[in-house]
Amino acid sequence: MIELGRYTMLKVGHKSAPKDPKRHKKLRSSAKRMTTDGLNSLRYDVIKSVKTAEYQLYTNITVNIGAV
């Protein structure tokens, strides 16, 4: 079974994106955290990478995160 994950950035000032009062502190400490959180520490195997003609600025990358 294939499971998909998709991420969409909310526009600045979007009503459903309330401002986090700790956002500046989080941004200042992001360099310390980036090696251990998120995609930098995720182990995965790349299955397929396709640069689409329709969206030339985007690359579709298919990965397996369960078998590493």
PyMOL CGO cylinders between C-alpha atoms (Angstrom):
from pymol import cmd
from pymol.cgo import CYLINDER

trace = [
    CYLINDER, 0.00, 0.00, 0.00, 1.31, 3.46, -0.90, 0.3, 1, 1, 1, 1, 1, 1,
    CYLINDER, 1.31, 3.46, -0.90, 0.79, 6.27, 1.59, 0.3, 1, 1, 1, 1, 1, 1,
    CYLINDER, 0.79, 6.27, 1.59, 1.25, 9.86, 0.51, 0.3, 1, 1, 1, 1, 1, 1,
    CYLINDER, 1.25, 9.86, 0.51, 2.38, 12.90, 2.43, 0.3, 1, 1, 1, 1, 1, 1,
    CYLINDER, 2.38, 12.90, 2.43, 1.97, 16.38, 1.07, 0.3, 1, 1, 1, 1, 1, 1,
    CYLINDER, 1.97, 16.38, 1.07, 2.95, 19.72, 2.54, 0.3, 1, 1, 1, 1, 1, 1,
    CYLINDER, 2.95, 19.72, 2.54, 1.44, 23.08, 1.69, 0.3, 1, 1, 1, 1, 1, 1,
    CYLINDER, 1.44, 23.08, 1.69, 2.71, 26.37, 3.06, 0.3, 1, 1, 1, 1, 1, 1,
    CYLINDER, 2.71, 26.37, 3.06, 0.08, 28.81, 4.31, 0.3, 1, 1, 1, 1, 1, 1,
    CYLINDER, 0.08, 28.81, 4.31, 0.34, 32.34, 2.99, 0.3, 1, 1, 1, 1, 1, 1,
    CYLINDER, 0.34, 32.34, 2.99, 1.62, 35.01, 5.37, 0.3, 1, 1, 1, 1, 1, 1,
    CYLINDER, 1.62, 35.01, 5.37, -1.25, 36.57, 7.28, 0.3, 1, 1, 1, 1, 1, 1,
    CYLINDER, -1.25, 36.57, 7.28, -3.62, 33.67, 6.58, 0.3, 1, 1, 1, 1, 1, 1,
    CYLINDER, -3.62, 33.67, 6.58, -6.37, 33.62, 9.20, 0.3, 1, 1, 1, 1, 1, 1,
    CYLINDER, -6.37, 33.62, 9.20, -5.90, 29.93, 10.05, 0.3, 1, 1, 1, 1, 1, 1,
    CYLINDER, -5.90, 29.93, 10.05, -2.21, 30.44, 10.79, 0.3, 1, 1, 1, 1, 1, 1,
    CYLINDER, -2.21, 30.44, 10.79, -2.11, 32.13, 14.21, 0.3, 1, 1, 1, 1, 1, 1,
    CYLINDER, -2.11, 32.13, 14.21, 1.20, 33.71, 15.22, 0.3, 1, 1, 1, 1, 1, 1,
    CYLINDER, 1.20, 33.71, 15.22, 3.19, 31.62, 17.64, 0.3, 1, 1, 1, 1, 1, 1,
    CYLINDER, 3.19, 31.62, 17.64, 4.45, 33.90, 20.44, 0.3, 1, 1, 1, 1, 1, 1,
    CYLINDER, 4.45, 33.90, 20.44, 7.63, 31.76, 20.64, 0.3, 1, 1, 1, 1, 1, 1,
    CYLINDER, 7.63, 31.76, 20.64, 8.34, 31.84, 16.88, 0.3, 1, 1, 1, 1, 1, 1,
    CYLINDER, 8.34, 31.84, 16.88, 11.36, 34.17, 17.12, 0.3, 1, 1, 1, 1, 1, 1,
    CYLINDER, 11.36, 34.17, 17.12, 12.98, 32.04, 19.83, 0.3, 1, 1, 1, 1, 1, 1,
    CYLINDER, 12.98, 32.04, 19.83, 12.37, 28.92, 17.73, 0.3, 1, 1, 1, 1, 1, 1,
    CYLINDER, 12.37, 28.92, 17.73, 13.91, 30.55, 14.66, 0.3, 1, 1, 1, 1, 1, 1,
    CYLINDER, 13.91, 30.55, 14.66, 17.02, 31.59, 16.61, 0.3, 1, 1, 1, 1, 1, 1,
    CYLINDER, 17.02, 31.59, 16.61, 17.53, 28.05, 17.91, 0.3, 1, 1, 1, 1, 1, 1,
    CYLINDER, 17.53, 28.05, 17.91, 16.75, 26.29, 14.61, 0.3, 1, 1, 1, 1, 1, 1,
    CYLINDER, 16.75, 26.29, 14.61, 20.41, 25.80, 13.64, 0.3, 1, 1, 1, 1, 1, 1,
    CYLINDER, 20.41, 25.80, 13.64, 20.97, 23.74, 16.81, 0.3, 1, 1, 1, 1, 1, 1,
    CYLINDER, 20.97, 23.74, 16.81, 17.92, 21.56, 16.14, 0.3, 1, 1, 1, 1, 1, 1,
    CYLINDER, 17.92, 21.56, 16.14, 18.14, 21.01, 12.40, 0.3, 1, 1, 1, 1, 1, 1,
    CYLINDER, 18.14, 21.01, 12.40, 20.49, 18.01, 12.58, 0.3, 1, 1, 1, 1, 1, 1,
    CYLINDER, 20.49, 18.01, 12.58, 18.14, 16.06, 14.86, 0.3, 1, 1, 1, 1, 1, 1,
    CYLINDER, 18.14, 16.06, 14.86, 14.58, 16.97, 13.91, 0.3, 1, 1, 1, 1, 1, 1,
    CYLINDER, 14.58, 16.97, 13.91, 12.53, 16.72, 10.78, 0.3, 1, 1, 1, 1, 1, 1,
    CYLINDER, 12.53, 16.72, 10.78, 13.82, 15.53, 7.42, 0.3, 1, 1, 1, 1, 1, 1,
    CYLINDER, 13.82, 15.53, 7.42, 17.50, 15.85, 8.35, 0.3, 1, 1, 1, 1, 1, 1,
    CYLINDER, 17.50, 15.85, 8.35, 17.27, 12.94, 10.78, 0.3, 1, 1, 1, 1, 1, 1,
    CYLINDER, 17.27, 12.94, 10.78, 14.70, 10.87, 8.87, 0.3, 1, 1, 1, 1, 1, 1,
    CYLINDER, 14.70, 10.87, 8.87, 16.08, 7.64, 7.41, 0.3, 1, 1, 1, 1, 1, 1,
    CYLINDER, 16.08, 7.64, 7.41, 14.62, 6.70, 4.03, 0.3, 1, 1, 1, 1, 1, 1,
    CYLINDER, 14.62, 6.70, 4.03, 15.32, 5.01, 0.67, 0.3, 1, 1, 1, 1, 1, 1,
    CYLINDER, 15.32, 5.01, 0.67, 14.63, 7.02, -2.49, 0.3, 1, 1, 1, 1, 1, 1,
    CYLINDER, 14.63, 7.02, -2.49, 12.51, 4.90, -4.83, 0.3, 1, 1, 1, 1, 1, 1,
    CYLINDER, 12.51, 4.90, -4.83, 11.95, 7.37, -7.65, 0.3, 1, 1, 1, 1, 1, 1,
    CYLINDER, 11.95, 7.37, -7.65, 12.74, 11.02, -8.46, 0.3, 1, 1, 1, 1, 1, 1,
    CYLINDER, 12.74, 11.02, -8.46, 10.91, 12.71, -11.36, 0.3, 1, 1, 1, 1, 1, 1,
    CYLINDER, 10.91, 12.71, -11.36, 11.21, 16.31, -12.56, 0.3, 1, 1, 1, 1, 1, 1,
    CYLINDER, 11.21, 16.31, -12.56, 7.77, 16.98, -14.04, 0.3, 1, 1, 1, 1, 1, 1,
    CYLINDER, 7.77, 16.98, -14.04, 7.33, 18.87, -17.31, 0.3, 1, 1, 1, 1, 1, 1,
    CYLINDER, 7.33, 18.87, -17.31, 4.07, 20.39, -16.08, 0.3, 1, 1, 1, 1, 1, 1,
    CYLINDER, 4.07, 20.39, -16.08, 5.65, 21.94, -12.97, 0.3, 1, 1, 1, 1, 1, 1,
    CYLINDER, 5.65, 21.94, -12.97, 9.28, 22.56, -13.93, 0.3, 1, 1, 1, 1, 1, 1,
    CYLINDER, 9.28, 22.56, -13.93, 10.12, 24.06, -10.54, 0.3, 1, 1, 1, 1, 1, 1,
    CYLINDER, 10.12, 24.06, -10.54, 9.04, 20.92, -8.70, 0.3, 1, 1, 1, 1, 1, 1,
    CYLINDER, 9.04, 20.92, -8.70, 10.47, 17.44, -8.36, 0.3, 1, 1, 1, 1, 1, 1,
    CYLINDER, 10.47, 17.44, -8.36, 8.31, 14.49, -7.31, 0.3, 1, 1, 1, 1, 1, 1,
    CYLINDER, 8.31, 14.49, -7.31, 10.36, 12.28, -4.98, 0.3, 1, 1, 1, 1, 1, 1,
    CYLINDER, 10.36, 12.28, -4.98, 8.97, 8.90, -3.88, 0.3, 1, 1, 1, 1, 1, 1,
    CYLINDER, 8.97, 8.90, -3.88, 10.60, 7.41, -0.78, 0.3, 1, 1, 1, 1, 1, 1,
    CYLINDER, 10.60, 7.41, -0.78, 10.20, 4.39, 1.47, 0.3, 1, 1, 1, 1, 1, 1,
    CYLINDER, 10.20, 4.39, 1.47, 10.47, 5.29, 5.16, 0.3, 1, 1, 1, 1, 1, 1,
    CYLINDER, 10.47, 5.29, 5.16, 9.48, 1.91, 6.58, 0.3, 1, 1, 1, 1, 1, 1,
    CYLINDER, 9.48, 1.91, 6.58, 12.23, -0.46, 5.47, 0.3, 1, 1, 1, 1, 1, 1,
    CYLINDER, 12.23, -0.46, 5.47, 15.43, 1.34, 6.47, 0.3, 1, 1, 1, 1, 1, 1,
]
cmd.load_cgo(trace, "trace")
